[in-house]
Amino acid sequence: MLYLGFEAATQYVGRGRKYNLEMLNTPLEKLEQYDAVVIVTDHSSYDYAKIVEQSNLVIDTRNATRGIQSSKIVRC
């Protein structure tokens, strides 16, 4: 399963670069049930160390996990 639904979004992330988009932060739960987690944007409200800890594999396209050492992380 690759899709994390937005139905449980509970917290606003904040403004976009140009517009107030009222972007929502989706709670991340039970990440171990997924084959991989793909980071496509680096919001400061996420705890990336916790995401790495709870995931089987993390594919980081935004360097959001910089400073975190783990064999689970693939940086691209």
C-alpha positions, 0 to 999 in steps of 0.5 A: 500500500502506497497511499497515506490518506488525508482523512485524519489530517489534524494540524495545519502545516502553514503557508505555501511559498506564495499562497496561504494554502492551509496545507494539512499535516497528516499524522503518520501511524503504523509506518512499519506496515508499508514496504517503503516511505517516500519523502517528497517534501521536507516539512519541519513539522515531521519528526524524521528520526521517528519516521526512520525508526518506525519504517522498513525503508525510507526513500528521501528525495529532499534530504529531509533525513540529513544528519540521521544515520541509518541503513534504512535510508536511501537518499536520491 
